[in-house]
């Protein structure tokens, strides 16, 4: 079964050891402040619990209209100022990477590792005189080869037809028409390049993008590697809180070691699957 976008994203998180971590914070009302910033970023809003303690009574106000939560900056804003000495307790889980970071890296992996690949469509042409045949052409790329297929008892042969004997007419975005200038019969194989489609929804699979299942591990490794190289290491120079997240400091050396390990695994996987960045994937 072809993996979905969200399943691939979950694998990228595992590759980065980015599991949901429990955390908590405590603040005290001063009858002035209405907004507090929690110490961690990328908090799961569904995991957030809010408790208000006053006069020894603990009130669970989770999900009420007493406050709002802004995930982009981990800010909790109360609709009215909590009274003096009211204790505010927050519990939640967080990750090191925002969901949009993971999805960005996966899409980047698709564009970098699989910009185009080859597809072969076989047209069973049986009626003499018919010269127009619809072919699926989602990328709008022109055919590479048009061949006549001859099938014998123990062999299959291909005869390449001259490009002067056919042309392609563009129609809708997902269709094109192959037009022959002379009558043809039998089996005709049309080989053309197809551009990988972007993820559009959480349930999109590799097959929806036009990619084979064997691409999955390469895409996951590439996404994890680019996140460390392009996002995490530069971020350490400007936002160490994101790196530590209350779990201890991560040094640049540690990140570089992890990045090198993922890159080595990626190189091995690309060789094993006969894939290379910026080249076509043969299916």
N, C-alpha and C positions, 0 to 999 in steps of 0.2 A: 504494500500500500504506500502511495506517495505521501511524504510528510507535508503537513500544512505549515504556513508561515509561523504560527504561534508555537508549533512543536519544534521548528528549527530555532526559534528565538530561545526556547527553554534549553535547548542543547548548547547554545552559545553561552548562556548563563552558567551552565554546569562546567563548561570548558574554562570559564573565568573564575570558577569557585564563588560565584556571586549568589549565595543563598540568602533567603529572607532572614534577617537577624532581628531578634526581639530587643526592644529598648524602652526606656521610660524617661520622663522628665517631670520635675516638680517646680511649680511657681507659686507665688503668694500674692494675692490681690492687695492693692494699695488705694483703692477707691479712685484711682486716676487712670491707670493703664487699662487698655482694652485689648491690645494685641501682643502676643508673645511669639517668638520665633523658636521653633524646636531645634535642637542641636544637630539633627541629622537631615540629610536630603533624601529624595526619592522614597518618600514614605508611602506605603500602601494606604490610601484613604479608607478602605474597607476594614483595615486592621486597627484603626485609631479608636481608642477608648478614652473618654473624658470623665473625670470625677471631680466634684466640688465638695469640699469638707468645710462645714461651718458649725461651730458650737458642738463639735464632736459627732455630728451627723454627716455621714458620707452619702452623697447623692450622685447616682450614675446618670449623667445628662447626655450620654452618647447618642448622636443622631438627632438631638433636639434642635429647636430653633434658637437656642441661647447663644450659639456660636456658628462660625463658618470656618472652613479649612481651605487654604490655598496650597495645593501640592507643589506648585512651581517654586515657592520659596519657603515651604514648611511653616507658614504663618497661620496661627489660630487667632481669629478676631471675635471677641464677644460682642453681642449686641448692646450690652450695658456694662459699665465698669464693675467688676467684682468688688465686693466690699472689703474693707480693711481686714487683713488676717484670714481671709478665705483662702484655703489651700487648694490649688489646682494640680491634679495628678493626671498625666498623660501616659498611656502605654500604646505601643505600635510596633510594627515591623518595617524594616527598610532594606533597600539594596544599594549597591555601589553604582549601579547603572540605571538610568531612566529607560523606560520601555522604548521611547523614541530613538534613543541611542542605539539600542540593539537592532531595531528595525532598519535604521539608517545603514548600519554596518552590513546587514544581510542584503539590502538592496545594492549597496556598493559592491558586495561580493559577486552578485549576479552580473552586474555590468562589467566588472573587471575580469572575471574568470570565464564568462560565457557571453561575450558580446554578440556572436553569431554562431550558428551551427548548421549542419547540412540535413536536409530532409529529402527523401525520395518518395514520390507519388507514382504509382503505376496506374495507367489509364487503360482499361480493357476496351479497345476500339474495335467494334464488330461491324458497323454499318458503313459500307463504301459510300463516299460522297459527303459524309459528315466531316467538317473541318474545324469546328469550334468546340472546345472542351473547357469547362470551368475547373480551375485548380485552386486549392486553398493556398493563400499567399498572405498570411497575416502581417508580414513585415514589409511587404512591397519591394522585396529584393528580386532582381531578375533571375530567371533560371540559369543555372550553370551549364547543365547538359540536358539534351533531349535525345533519348536513345530508343531504338527499336529492339524489343526483347524477343529472342527466339528460344523456345524451350524444346529440347529434345529429350529422349528417354533418360539419358545420363548426363546431360549438360545444359547449361544456360549461357547463351551468348548475347552480347550487347553490340549493336551497331549504332554509332553516333550519327545523328542526322545533322546535316549542314545547317548552320545558323541562318543561311539564306532561305531555308525551306519552312521557317516558322517565325512567329513573333508573339509577343505577349501584350495584351490589351488590359489596362488597369480598369477595375470597376469599383466596387465598394472597398472599404479598408481591409476586409478579410477575404476578398476574392480577386481573382484575375482570370482572364480567358486566354487559353493557348490556341492560337489560330495557325492552321497549316495552310500552305499555298498549293498543296497537292493532296490527292486522296491518300489516306493511310489506313491500314487495318492491322489487327493483331494487338499486341501489348506494347504500349509506349511508356517508358520510364522517364519521369521528369525529376531532375535533381536541382534543388535551389537552396539558397541560404535563408534562414529564418532568424530574426532577431528575438532574443529572449524578452518576454513581456515582464513588466514590473508587478510586484505584489500589489494587489488592490484591496484585499480584505483579509481578515484573520484566517479564514478557512481556505484561502488559495493554496493550492498544492504545487509542487514542482512540475507536475504534469500540466497544470493550468498555465504555467510559464513557458511550457514547451521543452522542459528539461527532464532528463532521465533521473531516476532515483539515485543512481551512483554518484551524482553530483553533491549529494547532501553533506557528506563529511567534509569535502573540500570547502563548501560554502561556509560551514560552521567554523572551521579552522581559520579561514581567511577573515571572517567577521571578527572573531576573537582577537586575532593578531592586529588588525587595523585599529580596533578599539584601544588596545594597550599602546600601540605606537603613535597613533594620531590624536587620541583623546586623553588617556590617563597620564602618560609621561609629561606632556606639556602642562596638564592641569596641576601637577605637583608643584610647579614653580609659582602658581598663583592662588591655589585653593587647597591647602594641605588638609583641611577639615574633611573634604570629600574623600581623601585617601585614607585617613585614619578611621573616620566614622565611629570613633569610640572604641575601636578594636585594636588599637596600637598602631604606631607609625609604620608605613611601608616605605622602604628606601628605594631610590632609583635603581640601585644595583639589583634588588630583589625583582623589581618589575622587568628589568632588562633580561634577567635570567629566565623568567617565565615567558617573556616574549620570544626569546631565542628558542626555547623548547617548543612552543607552538609553531614557530616558523619552520623548524626542522620537521615536525609532524606534517605540516602543510606540504612541504617540498616532497616528502615521501609519498603522500597521498596523490599529489598531482602526477608524479611519475607512475604510480601504480595504475591510475585511471587514464593515463595518456592524455592529460590535460595540461595546458600551459596558460598563464595569464595573457590576455590580449590576443588569444588565438581561438580558432573555432574548436568546438567539442564535437568530435565525430560520434554519432549515435549508431 
